[in-house]
């Protein structure tokens, strides 16, 4: 998606699927800041009529401000908007561009996120969401700009998440004590055994 040489060489960018990881911090009851990270994506680059001419890898971290409707309820829809920074690396060339120096410029873009959380117990939820990320990059060949590519990301996902995890070690220890069977030895950590100066 995109073109080189003034639009005369249409591009087709291959898709890829990788695991992603998210974390959200609530700054108010209904308002959260989410960070999305992922393993590197790899895309084949094809020129129509010439076939595969190269490949690139990219990482697209996203920061999103999200508003949750009915955040304390069993069903909580949410919408969000944010910004994405994509860094490209490990560019390679082959075929008609073999031995050429290919570089895709890092890019900034907008991002949108919407979905629904279905509460499961006190600290879990099933999330169904859709995400869109705007990724546009200038393409350089042997140091000269030759065009632009579009690698917009979109996804529909369903996954389980943990809500409100313990914020401190003390809270985690308190949770473990509550879950311990009756009559079990009290929870202790190595830190409990160390002198105060450690």
C-alpha positions, 0 to 999 in steps of 0.5 A, spaced: 500 500 500 503 506 497 507 507 491 514 509 489 517 513 483 512 518 483 506 513 483 508 509 477 510 503 481 504 501 486 506 497 492 503 491 496 505 491 503 504 484 506 500 483 513 503 480 519 500 477 526 504 478 532 502 477 540 501 484 543 501 486 550 497 492 554 496 495 560 492 500 563 492 505 569 486 509 571 487 516 573 479 517 574 473 512 575 472 512 568 478 514 565 484 510 563 491 511 560 493 504 556 500 502 553 500 497 547 506 493 546 508 488 541 513 483 538 516 486 532 512 485 526 515 483 519 512 485 512 514 483 505 514 489 500 512 487 493 512 492 487 506 490 482 509 487 476 516 486 479 514 481 485 517 481 492 523 487 492 524 487 500 522 486 507 522 490 513 520 489 521 517 494 525 514 496 532 508 500 533 507 502 541 501 506 542 499 510 548 491 511 548 486 515 553 480 511 554 473 513 557 469 507 560 462 507 560 459 504 566 466 502 569 463 499 575 458 495 572 458 488 569 458 490 562 463 496 560 463 499 553 469 504 552 472 508 547 479 511 546 484 515 542 491 516 542 498 516 538 502 511 535 510 511 534 512 506 529 520 505 528 522 501 522 528 496 522 532 490 519 530 493 512 532 488 506 532 488 499 531 482 494 529 481 486 529 487 482 532 492 488 537 487 490 543 490 493 540 497 494 540 500 500 532 501 503 530 505 509 523 506 511 522 512 516 520 512 523 513 515 523 508 518 528 500 517 527 493 517 530 490 511 533 483 509 535 480 503 540 473 501 542 470 495 545 467 492 551 469 489 558 465 483 561 466 483 568 468 476 571 469 475 578 472 481 582 478 482 578 477 479 571 474 481 565 473 478 558 474 484 553 472 484 546 475 490 542 477 493 535 483 497 534 486 502 528 493 505 528 495 510 522 502 508 520 505 512 514 512 512 512 517 515 507 521 510 503 528 512 501 532 508 496 540 509 496 539 515 500 534 518 496 526 519 497 522 515 492 515 514 495 511 513 501 508 506 504 502 505 508 502 500 513 495 501 517 494 496 523 487 494 525 485 488 529 479 485 532 481 481 538 477 477 544 482 476 550 481 475 558 484 480 562 486 482 570 483 488 573 486 492 579 492 487 580 495 489 587 499 495 586 504 494 592 508 488 595 504 489 601 497 488 597 500 482 594 502 479 600 495 480 603 492 477 597 496 471 598 494 470 605 487 471 604 487 465 599 492 461 603 488 455 606 486 455 613 491 453 618 497 454 613 503 457 615 503 464 614 506 467 608 513 470 609 518 472 604 526 472 604 526 480 605 522 478 612 528 474 614 534 479 612 537 484 617 534 492 616 540 494 612 538 490 606 
